[in-house]
Amino acid sequence: NDAKILQTAAVCNTTCEDSLDDMVVEKTISTKQLEVEFELPDGSVRVIRFTRRPLGLDFNRHMPITMKHVRPGSHADNLGVEQGWRIRSLHGYAVTQLAFQDVYRALRESSEHLQ
């Protein structure tokens, strides 16, 4: 899994910044879910599949994107997302080496296609 992330990051250095949001939106539309891979504070990894909005996430505005607060009773809360989790990938596309604005745009635009 780490090898896939590193490989994706290497490819994304030249191609993903312009098209990450398109790739993530396309995958969200085709699967009817937004798949987010989080790194937890203990170093473990958890994949969460969001199927509706609002997500209920409040996160910092810089990389790495880290959850500051999860709204009680929200979709994210019901799926078990917790404060301190960091986003590693969206639909398998590594985002840790990308600019915050690119990742945020992909999150925002893809979540608009959820129920």
C-alpha positions as a printed Julia matrix, in Angstrom:
115×3 Matrix{Float64}:
   0.0    0.0     0.0
   2.84   2.43    0.82
   4.48   1.56   -2.51
   1.23   2.42   -4.32
   1.04   5.74   -2.5
   4.67   6.59   -3.34
   4.14   5.61   -6.96
   0.99   7.71   -7.17
   2.77  10.63   -5.53
   5.6   10.44   -8.07
   3.13  10.46  -10.96
   1.1   13.23   -9.36
   4.08  15.55   -9.12
   3.62  16.23  -12.81
   0.02  15.34  -13.66
  -2.35  15.28  -10.7
  -2.33  18.91   -9.67
  -4.31  19.85  -12.76
  -6.6   16.85  -12.79
  -6.91  15.48   -9.24
 -10.32  17.05   -8.8
 -11.51  15.63  -12.16
 -10.27  12.12  -11.3
 -11.77  12.16   -7.81
 -15.09  13.61   -9.01
 -15.31  11.01  -11.79
 -14.65   8.19   -9.32
 -17.16   9.64   -6.83
 -19.86   9.8    -9.5
 -19.19   6.27  -10.78
 -19.08   4.67   -7.3
 -21.61   6.99   -5.59
 -19.16   7.4    -2.72
 -16.11   9.42   -1.73
 -13.31   7.13   -0.54
 -10.89   8.84    1.85
  -7.86   7.11    3.31
  -6.84   8.51    6.69
  -3.68   8.06    8.7
  -4.56   7.81   12.38
  -2.42   9.3    15.19
  -1.04   5.83   16.0
   0.23   5.46   12.4
  -2.43   2.98   11.31
  -4.54   3.61    8.21
  -8.31   3.53    7.81
 -10.4    3.9     4.65
 -13.76   5.64    5.04
 -16.38   5.73    2.29
 -18.66   8.75    2.48
 -22.01   8.34    0.73
 -23.88  11.51    1.7
 -23.35  15.09    2.64
 -22.7   17.12    4.59
 -19.64  15.18    5.66
 -19.4   16.9     9.04
 -15.65  17.52    8.96
 -13.73  20.57   10.15
 -10.06  20.47    9.2
  -7.01  22.69    9.08
  -6.32  24.73    5.94
  -2.83  23.44    5.19
  -1.09  20.17    4.45
  -1.31  17.62    5.85
  -5.09  18.0     6.09
  -5.86  17.02    9.67
  -9.31  16.76   11.23
  -9.76  19.46   13.88
 -13.33  18.55   14.74
 -15.95  16.02   13.7
 -19.49  17.28   14.17
 -21.45  15.06   16.57
 -24.17  13.08   14.79
 -22.73  13.88   11.36
 -22.05  11.39    8.58
 -18.32  11.44    9.47
 -19.13  10.86   13.14
 -21.42   7.94   12.27
 -18.61   6.43   10.15
 -16.14   6.75   13.05
 -13.9    9.58   11.83
 -12.05  11.24   14.72
 -10.12  14.39   15.5
  -6.44  14.13   14.6
  -6.89  11.88   11.56
  -4.93  13.0     8.47
  -6.0   12.55    4.85
  -3.55  10.4     2.85
  -5.51   9.7    -0.33
  -8.78  10.24   -2.16
 -10.05   7.23   -4.12
  -6.52   5.81   -3.98
  -4.85   8.96   -5.33
  -2.12  10.01   -2.89
  -2.51  13.63   -1.83
   0.12  14.13    0.85
   2.59  15.81   -1.53
   0.04  18.07   -3.22
  -0.98  21.65   -2.43
  -3.81  22.18    0.03
  -5.88  24.11   -2.55
  -5.81  21.16   -4.99
  -6.85  18.62   -2.38
  -9.51  20.92   -0.93
 -10.99  21.53   -4.39
 -11.13  17.76   -5.03
 -12.86  17.19   -1.67
 -15.34  20.01   -2.18
 -16.21  19.18   -5.79
 -16.51  15.44   -5.23
 -18.65  15.81   -2.1
 -21.11  17.92   -4.14
 -21.95  14.72   -6.06
 -22.99  12.8    -2.95
 -26.64  12.53   -1.9
